[in-house]
C-alpha cells in the first residue's frame, strides 16, 4: 500500500464525531513515564513504532499513578473545554507545540454521567490556528488532533453511547436552527415583526415585575420600620427611601464590578469557540477531495442563486 492510501486510511473516521464540552487534562509521555513497568505491545496498531509501543501501559496499574503521583493531571473544576470527540479520538485547542506521533496520557470526564476515562492518545496532527502568520489573540493557538490507543473496551462503549446520545440531541437542535433559518429567509418581514413584538412584550413584562417587586418591598419595609421604631408616616417614608437607595447603590456597585469581568469571559469564550470552529472547518475542508469541494461550492452557489432570483 502506498503512502497516499495509508494517509487516506488514517484520516478515515470510523466513529461519529460530535462537538462537546468535557473536562479533560493531558500529559505528554516523556522518558520518565516510559520507564514505568508492564509495557504492552499492541500489534493491532501498525502505525505505531516499537518505541511508541513501549510506553503503552496497563490502564489498571496506571490509574493510581495519574491520580496521586501526577497532581498536574488532576481535574480542574473550571477546566472544561470545547472538543471534537468520538470513540476513536479527540481534537481540541491547546497552547503546546506538539508533533505528529507524540504520545499523550489523557483523562476525560464526561459531564453527563461524570464518568472518568483514562487512556493513551497519539497526536495525529498539530496545526497553528493562524497559519498565515497574523497575530493570534486566542489563549489556545494550536489545534490538536489525537487518536486513542489502548483504550478499554468498556470505556470505548461508554464513549460510543455518549456520542450517540449527543448526536440525537444535536440533530434536534440543528433541525430547529435550520427551520428557523429557512423561515427567516422565506418570510423575513413577518419574522422581524414577531421578534419586535416579542421583545416589546418581554420589556413590558420585566418592567411590570420590577414595579410589583418594588411596591412589595416598600410596603413591607414600611410596616417593619414603623413597628420597630414607632415612627410616623413621613419619617417612615424617609427611612424607607434611604434604605432602598442604599440597596440600589450597592447593587449598582456590584453590577459595575461584575459586568466587565463577565464581558471579558464572554469575549474569551467567543474567541476560543470561533478559533476552534474555524480550525475545525479548515481541517474539514482540507480533508475533502477536489470533487467533494466542487460539490459543496456548487450547492452553495445554486442555493444562493435560487434565493436571489426566485425568492426576492
N, C-alpha and C positions, 0 to 999 in steps of 0.2 A: 504494500500500500504506500503510495507516495505521500509527500508531506502535505500537499493540499487536501487530500482526502482525510488524512489524520486530523488536520485542523478543523475541517468541517464536522467530523465526528465529535471532536472535542467541544465545539460550540453548540452542538445539537442538544436541546434541553429535553431530558427525559421526564421531568416533572413540571407541573404547573407552577408558575411563579405568581406571587402577589406582592403588593406594597403594603407594609405593615409597620407598626411601631412596637419594637421589642426592647427589652433591657438586656444588653449584652456587653461583654468585655472580652478582650483577646490579649494574647501574649505571643510574641514571635519566639519560635523554638531556637535556642542557642546551644552552644556546646555543653553548658551546664545541664540543660534539660536532656540532651542526647545521652548523657552519662547515666540516666536512670536505668534500672534493670528491667527485665522482662520485655525485650523487644519483640515485636510481632512483624513478620514479613508477610504482606498480603499480595499474593501473586495475581489476584483478580484486578489489580490496578497497574497495568503495564506501563502507564505513562510515568510512574514513579521510578526514580533511580534507586540503586541499592542503598546509597547514603540516606535518601529520604525515608526509605522503608525502615531503617534502623531506629528512627526517632518515634515510630508509632508504638503506642503502649496499650496495655490492657486498661480500659477506662475504669474498671472497678478499683484497681490499685492506684490509679491516677487521681481520683476524686479527692481523697484526703489531702494530697499534695496541693491541689489547686485551692482548696478551701482554707487550709491552715498555714502552710509554709509559703504560700504565694498570696499575700494580702493585696497585692496590686491587681489581682484578678477578682477581688471581692466586688459584689454588686454595688453600684452607686444608686441610691434610691431615686436620684433625679437624672439618671444616665440613660433614659430611653431615647431611642433614635429611630428615624425612619429608615427602613431597609427594604430591599427586594429579596424575598426569601422563598425557597422551595425546599423539598425534602432532599434535593441534591446539592444545594449550595446557597450562597448568600452574597449579595452585593450591597455595599454601604460606602458612605463617605468617611474619610479619616484624614489625619494630617501626617501620617507616617509614609515615608517613601519606601514602600515595599517593592519587591521584584517578583516576577513570574517564577514560580517554583518554590517560594518561601513557604514554610510550614507554620501554621498558627494553631495555638490551643484556644478554642472559643467556648465561652459559656453563654448560653442563651436562656432567657427566662420568658416564656410565653405569657402574655398578660391575661389571656382568658382563663387558662387553667392553672397559672402560677407554676407550671412545670419547668424544671431546670434541666437543660440538656448540655452535656459537655462532650466535645468531640474535637478531632483534629481537622484542619482545613488547609487545602493547598491554594495558594494565590494563583489565579489564572491570568489576571491582568491587573495593572495599576496605571490609571490614566489621570493626567492633570485635567482638572475641570476647565481651566483656561489654557488650552494648548497653544493659543496664538500669542502668548506672551503678555497679554494685557493684565493689568492689576486685578487681583482677586481678593475680595474682602471676606470671603467665606471662612469660618473657623475650621472647616474641614475641606481643604482644597483638592483632595485627591479622591478618585472614585475607584474602589477596590472590588474585584470580583473573585470569589473563592468557591472551591469545590470541596464538599465534605468527604472526609475519608475516615475509615474505621469507626463509623457511627453504628451504635447498637440498633438492631432491627426494631426493637420496641420504640426507641426514640424516633426512628425514621417513620414508623407508623403514626406516632403522635404528630409529627410534622405534617404528614400527608393529611391526617384528619383535620388539623388546624387550618391548613391551606384550603382544603375543600370547603370548610365552613366559612372562611373569609371570602372565598371566591363566590359562594352563593349570595352572601350579603353585598359584595361589590357589584354583582350582576344587577341586583335590585336598585342599588344606588346609581349605577351607570345608566340603567334604563330610565330612572326618574330624571336624571340630568339630561339625557338625550331627548326625552319627551318635552322637558322644559325648553331646551334649545330649539327644537322643531316648532313648538308653539310660539316662541319669541320671534322666530324667523317668519312664520306664516302670518301671524296677526300681531305685529309689534305695537300698534296703536292701542288695541284692546288690553294687551299685557301691561303696558306702561300706565294706562288709565286705572286698571285694577290695582297696580302697585302703589300709585299715588293715593288712591282712596284708602288702601290698607294702611299705609304709613300715617295718613291723617287720622284714621280711626285709632291706631295704636298710640299716637301722640295724645289724643284726647283722653284715652283710657288711662294712660300713665299720669297725666295731669290731674284727672279726677281722683285717682287712687292717692296721689300725694296730698291733694287737698283734704280728703277724708282722713288720712293719717294725721295731718297737721291738726285738724279740728279735734280728733280723738285725743291726741297727746295734750293739746292745750286744755281741753275740758278736764282731763284727769289731773293735770298739774294744778289747775285752779282749785280743785277740791282738796288735793293733798296739802298745798301751801296754806290754804285758808284753815284747814283743820289743824295743822302743826303750829302755825304762827299766829292764828286768830287775827288775821288782817282783814281790812275792809276791801271793797271791790276794787278801788283804784290801786291800792298797794299790792293786791294780789296780781292784778294785770301787769303792773310794772315789773314785779319779781318774775313772773312767768315769761315776760318779754325778754328779759336779760338772760334767763336760764336757756330759753330756746335759742337766743342769739349766740350764746356760748357754745352750744352743741353744734350750731350751723358753722361757726368759725372753725371749731375743732375738726368737723367733718371735711371742710374745705382744705384745711391744713393736711389732713391725711390723704385727701384726694390729690393735692399738688405733689405730695411726696411719692405717691404710688403710681400715678399716671405716667411720668417719664420712664421709670424703670419698666413698667408694663409695655409701653410703646417700644422700648429698646428690645425687650424679649420678643415681642411680636415681629419686629423688623428682622432680628437674627433668625427666628424660626422661618419666616417667609423667604429670606435669602438662602437659608440652608435647603428648604424644600424646593425652591426654584433651581438652585445649583444641582441638587440631586436629580430632579426631573429632567433638567437639561442634559446632564451627563447620561442618564438612562436612555433618553430619546436619541442622543448622539450615538451611543453604543448600539441601540436597536437599528438605527439607520445604517450604520457601517456593517452590521451583520447581514443585511438584505443583499440579495443578488441584484444585478442590473435590471433583470426582468421584473423583479418584485418592486424595485424603486420606480420603474416606469409605470407599473400598475397603480401604485399609490398616488403618484403625481397625476396620472390621467383621471383617477376617480375624483381627486380634489378639484382639478380644473373643470371637469364635467359638472360636478355639483355646484360650483360657483357660477358657471355659465348658465346652468339651468335656473338658478335662483335669480340672477340678474335679468335674464331675458324672459323668463316665464312668470316669475313671482313679483317683479316690480311693476 
